[in-house]
Amino acid sequence: MRMGIVAICLLLVSCSINRTAMKMVAGALSSGAVGSSFTGDDDPELVGDALPFVLKLYESLLDSVKDNPDLYLAAGSGFIMYANAYVQMPADMLPDEEFEQKKQMTDRARRLYLRGRDYVLQGIEVKYPGFINAVNSGGAESFFSRMDKSNVPYLYWAAAGWMAAWAANPFDVETGIGVKKAAVMMEKALSLDEGWDEGSIHEFFILYYGSLPESMGGNLEKARRHFERAVALSKGKRASPYVSLASTVSVKNQNAAEFIDLLNKALSIDVSEKYPGRLVNIIAQRKARRLLERKGNLFLEH
């Protein structure tokens, strides 16, 4: 009997240690230091090969650690970044004749965007129980009023994943219904900390206002104003604002000269120096080169 009690005690201690260890690992992996080791790298292929393992590790930890909002954020933002850089962008670079392959990759990117969005929303739910139902019903204002700057990354990534999923398939009515909800979340993030991550929120709105038709809230002048703020807040060190404006506003206005000028500015940014956003710049420059190669398909005059 005594041996049985001892065995049970040892088992309970072991389970407790295991839970504690899992929480420690989850805390370490969800720290900003881990993310910066990826975003500051200069080898996109190395990062792309490593990310799937890291993302599945996050998911494994989330099976056991369900009360760590930062881990949900790390997993969700990781899936969204991976979908954009390593699935969506390569799909966009495929020639038009490879339609089926492009469609398969775009569909996969959409699924990954939604998986990422859902993880981030669950992270907010841990902090603010009832948030997901409130967002879905369009009544999240009471939650927004309680948020501060610490919630900006959550709002940004949830909205970014939502919008990216819709952009991958604009004919998906269910996801499209959430476009306005995503915009409201991003507006809240902007009001809390417009300079977050060197103007990333403004970059979102370049694409938002520059891509949408006017009937859905598109506004080219607003896109330009957000571009100016994004460049100012990043001190001109980020290539993505130039690529975003060129691929939306310049194309819509059929302004080929501006398009070429913006993309050349993106390509002129030095990616050799160590910088927390170096990987993002390298990937944005790849997109800039591809857009320049395709300018004949984007502008009537060419």
C-alpha positions as CSV (number, residue, x, y, z in Angstrom):
1,M,0.0,0.0,0.0
2,R,2.8,2.4,1.0
3,M,4.6,1.6,-2.3
4,G,1.4,2.4,-4.2
5,I,1.1,5.8,-2.5
6,V,4.8,6.5,-3.2
7,A,4.3,5.6,-6.9
8,I,1.3,7.9,-7.1
9,C,3.2,10.7,-5.5
10,L,6.1,10.3,-7.9
11,L,3.7,10.3,-10.8
12,L,2.1,13.5,-9.6
13,V,5.4,15.1,-9.1
14,S,6.6,14.0,-12.5
15,C,3.4,15.4,-14.2
16,S,3.9,18.6,-12.3
17,I,7.5,18.9,-13.4
18,N,6.5,18.1,-17.0
19,R,3.8,20.8,-17.0
20,T,6.2,23.3,-15.5
21,A,8.9,22.4,-18.1
22,M,6.3,22.7,-20.9
23,K,5.4,26.1,-19.7
24,M,9.0,27.2,-19.5
25,V,9.7,26.0,-23.0
26,A,6.5,27.7,-24.2
27,G,7.6,30.9,-22.5
28,A,11.0,30.8,-24.1
29,L,9.7,30.0,-27.6
30,S,7.1,32.8,-27.5
31,S,9.7,35.4,-26.5
32,G,10.6,38.2,-28.9
33,A,14.2,37.0,-29.0
34,V,13.2,33.8,-30.9
35,G,11.3,35.8,-33.6
36,S,14.1,38.3,-34.1
37,S,16.6,35.4,-34.8
38,F,14.4,34.6,-37.8
39,T,13.5,38.1,-39.0
40,G,17.1,39.3,-38.7
41,D,18.5,36.5,-40.8
42,D,19.9,37.1,-44.3
43,D,19.0,33.6,-45.7
44,P,15.3,33.3,-46.6
45,E,15.8,29.6,-47.6
46,L,17.3,28.7,-44.3
47,V,14.5,30.3,-42.4
48,G,11.9,28.8,-44.7
49,D,13.2,25.3,-44.1
50,A,13.3,25.8,-40.3
51,L,9.9,27.4,-39.9
52,P,7.6,24.4,-40.5
53,F,9.3,22.5,-37.6
54,V,9.0,25.5,-35.3
55,L,5.4,26.0,-36.2
56,K,4.5,22.3,-35.5
57,L,6.4,22.6,-32.2
58,Y,4.3,25.5,-31.3
59,E,1.2,23.5,-32.0
60,S,2.4,20.6,-30.0
61,L,3.0,22.9,-27.0
62,L,-0.4,24.4,-27.4
63,D,-2.0,21.0,-26.9
64,S,-0.6,21.1,-23.4
65,V,-0.2,24.8,-22.6
66,K,-3.6,26.5,-23.4
67,D,-3.2,29.5,-21.1
68,N,-0.2,31.3,-22.7
69,P,-1.5,34.1,-25.0
70,D,2.1,34.9,-26.2
71,L,2.4,31.3,-27.4
72,Y,-0.8,31.6,-29.4
73,L,0.5,34.9,-30.8
74,A,3.9,33.4,-31.7
75,A,2.2,30.4,-33.5
76,G,-0.4,32.5,-35.3
77,S,2.0,35.2,-36.5
78,G,4.4,32.5,-37.6
79,F,1.8,30.7,-39.7
80,I,0.8,34.0,-41.3
81,M,4.4,35.1,-42.1
82,Y,5.2,31.6,-43.5
83,A,2.1,31.6,-45.7
84,N,2.9,35.0,-47.1
85,A,6.6,34.7,-47.7
86,Y,6.9,31.0,-48.6
87,V,3.5,30.0,-50.1
88,Q,1.7,33.1,-51.4
89,M,4.6,35.0,-52.8
90,P,6.1,32.0,-54.7
91,A,2.6,31.4,-56.1
92,D,2.3,35.0,-57.3
93,M,5.7,34.6,-59.0
94,L,4.5,31.7,-61.1
95,P,3.7,32.4,-64.8
96,D,0.0,32.6,-65.7
97,E,0.2,29.3,-67.7
98,E,0.9,27.4,-64.4
99,F,-2.6,28.2,-63.3
100,E,-3.4,25.0,-61.5
101,Q,-0.2,25.1,-59.4
102,K,-0.7,28.7,-58.6
103,K,-4.3,28.0,-57.5
104,Q,-3.2,25.1,-55.2
105,M,-0.5,27.2,-53.6
106,T,-2.9,30.1,-53.1
107,D,-5.5,27.9,-51.5
108,R,-2.9,26.5,-49.2
109,A,-1.8,30.0,-48.3
110,R,-5.4,30.9,-47.5
111,R,-5.7,28.0,-45.1
112,L,-2.5,28.9,-43.4
113,Y,-3.6,32.5,-43.0
114,L,-6.8,31.4,-41.4
115,R,-5.0,29.0,-39.1
116,G,-2.7,31.8,-38.0
117,R,-5.6,34.2,-37.5
118,D,-7.5,31.7,-35.3
119,Y,-4.5,31.1,-33.1
120,V,-4.0,34.8,-32.6
121,L,-7.7,35.3,-31.8
122,Q,-7.5,32.5,-29.3
123,G,-4.6,34.3,-27.7
124,I,-6.8,37.4,-27.3
125,E,-9.5,35.1,-26.0
126,V,-7.2,33.9,-23.2
127,K,-6.6,37.5,-22.1
128,Y,-10.2,38.6,-22.7
129,P,-12.7,35.8,-22.4
130,G,-15.7,36.3,-24.7
131,F,-13.7,38.3,-27.3
132,I,-14.1,36.0,-30.2
133,N,-17.9,35.9,-29.9
134,A,-18.0,39.7,-29.6
135,V,-15.9,40.1,-32.7
136,N,-18.0,37.7,-34.7
137,S,-21.2,39.5,-33.6
138,G,-19.7,42.9,-34.3
139,G,-19.8,44.1,-30.7
140,A,-16.2,44.1,-29.6
141,E,-16.0,47.8,-28.6
142,S,-16.3,47.0,-24.9
143,F,-13.2,44.8,-25.2
144,F,-11.3,47.4,-27.3
145,S,-11.9,50.0,-24.6
146,R,-9.9,47.9,-22.1
147,M,-6.9,47.3,-24.3
148,D,-3.5,49.0,-24.3
149,K,-0.3,49.0,-26.3
150,S,0.5,45.4,-25.2
151,N,-2.4,44.2,-27.3
152,V,-1.3,45.8,-30.5
153,P,0.7,42.8,-31.9
154,Y,-2.4,40.6,-31.3
155,L,-4.8,43.0,-33.1
156,Y,-2.3,43.5,-35.9
157,W,-1.7,39.8,-36.7
158,A,-5.3,38.7,-36.3
159,A,-6.4,41.4,-38.7
160,A,-3.5,40.8,-41.1
161,G,-4.2,37.1,-41.3
162,W,-7.9,37.7,-41.8
163,M,-7.3,40.2,-44.6
164,A,-4.6,38.1,-46.3
165,A,-7.0,35.1,-46.3
166,W,-9.7,37.1,-48.0
167,A,-7.2,38.6,-50.5
168,A,-6.1,35.1,-51.5
169,N,-9.7,34.3,-52.5
170,P,-11.9,37.4,-52.8
171,F,-14.9,35.2,-53.8
172,D,-15.0,33.6,-50.4
173,V,-18.1,35.3,-49.0
174,E,-17.6,34.0,-45.4
175,T,-14.1,35.4,-45.1
176,G,-15.1,38.5,-46.9
177,I,-17.7,39.3,-44.3
178,G,-14.9,39.7,-41.8
179,V,-13.0,42.3,-43.9
180,K,-14.6,45.2,-42.0
181,K,-14.1,43.5,-38.7
182,A,-10.4,43.1,-39.5
183,A,-10.2,46.8,-40.4
184,V,-11.8,47.8,-37.1
185,M,-9.2,45.7,-35.2
186,M,-6.4,47.3,-37.2
187,E,-7.8,50.8,-36.6
188,K,-7.7,50.1,-32.9
189,A,-4.1,49.0,-33.1
190,L,-3.3,52.2,-35.0
191,S,-4.9,54.3,-32.3
192,L,-3.0,52.5,-29.6
193,D,0.5,52.7,-31.2
194,E,0.8,54.0,-34.7
195,G,4.6,53.5,-34.7
196,W,4.5,49.8,-33.7
197,D,7.1,47.7,-35.5
198,E,8.4,50.7,-37.5
199,G,5.1,51.5,-39.1
200,S,3.8,48.1,-40.0
201,I,0.2,49.1,-39.3
202,H,0.5,51.9,-41.8
203,E,1.9,49.3,-44.3
204,F,-1.2,47.2,-43.8
205,F,-3.4,50.2,-44.7
206,I,-1.4,50.9,-47.8
207,L,-2.5,47.5,-49.1
208,Y,-6.0,47.9,-47.6
209,Y,-6.9,51.2,-49.1
210,G,-4.8,50.6,-52.2
211,S,-6.3,47.2,-53.0
212,L,-10.0,47.4,-52.2
213,P,-12.5,48.9,-54.7
214,E,-14.1,52.2,-53.6
215,S,-17.3,50.4,-52.9
216,M,-15.6,48.4,-50.2
217,G,-13.7,51.3,-48.7
218,G,-10.7,51.6,-51.0
219,N,-9.1,55.1,-51.1
220,L,-5.9,55.8,-53.0
221,E,-5.3,59.1,-51.2
222,K,-5.5,57.4,-47.9
223,A,-3.1,54.7,-49.1
224,R,-0.6,57.4,-50.0
225,R,-0.9,59.1,-46.6
226,H,-0.2,55.7,-44.9
227,F,2.7,55.2,-47.2
228,E,4.3,58.5,-46.2
229,R,3.9,57.6,-42.5
230,A,5.3,54.1,-43.0
231,V,8.4,55.5,-44.7
232,A,8.8,58.1,-42.0
233,L,8.4,55.7,-39.1
234,S,10.8,53.2,-40.6
235,K,13.2,56.0,-41.5
236,G,13.3,54.7,-45.1
237,K,14.9,51.4,-44.0
238,R,12.1,49.1,-45.1
239,A,11.5,48.0,-48.7
240,S,8.0,46.8,-48.2
241,P,6.1,50.2,-48.1
242,Y,7.5,51.0,-51.6
243,V,6.5,47.6,-52.9
244,S,3.0,47.9,-51.4
245,L,2.3,51.3,-53.0
246,A,3.8,50.3,-56.3
247,S,1.8,47.1,-56.5
248,T,-1.5,48.8,-55.6
249,V,-1.8,52.5,-56.2
250,S,0.7,52.8,-59.1
251,V,-0.9,49.9,-60.9
252,K,-4.4,51.2,-60.4
253,N,-3.4,54.6,-61.7
254,Q,-1.5,53.0,-64.5
255,N,1.5,55.1,-63.5
256,A,4.4,53.1,-64.8
257,A,7.0,55.7,-64.1
258,E,6.0,55.9,-60.4
259,F,5.9,52.1,-60.3
260,I,9.4,51.7,-61.5
261,D,10.7,54.5,-59.3
262,L,9.2,53.0,-56.1
263,L,10.5,49.5,-56.8
264,N,14.0,50.9,-57.6
265,K,13.9,52.7,-54.2
266,A,13.0,49.4,-52.6
267,L,15.9,47.7,-54.3
268,S,18.3,50.4,-53.3
269,I,17.9,49.6,-49.6
270,D,21.1,48.0,-48.2
271,V,20.3,44.5,-46.9
272,S,23.9,43.6,-46.0
273,E,23.9,45.3,-42.6
274,K,22.4,43.6,-39.6
275,Y,18.9,44.8,-39.0
276,P,15.9,43.2,-37.2
277,G,13.9,43.4,-40.4
278,R,16.6,42.3,-42.8
279,L,14.8,39.1,-43.9
280,V,11.6,41.0,-44.6
281,N,13.6,43.5,-46.7
282,I,15.3,40.6,-48.7
283,I,11.9,39.0,-49.4
284,A,10.3,42.4,-50.4
285,Q,13.2,43.0,-52.8
286,R,12.6,39.7,-54.4
287,K,9.0,40.7,-54.9
288,A,10.1,44.1,-56.3
289,R,12.3,42.3,-58.9
290,R,9.5,40.0,-59.9
291,L,7.1,43.0,-60.3
292,L,9.6,44.8,-62.5
293,E,9.9,41.7,-64.7
294,R,6.1,41.6,-65.0
295,K,5.5,45.3,-65.6
296,G,4.6,44.5,-69.3
297,N,1.5,42.6,-68.0
298,L,0.5,45.3,-65.5
299,F,0.6,48.4,-67.7
300,L,-1.2,49.0,-71.0
301,E,1.4,51.2,-72.3
302,H,3.9,48.4,-72.2
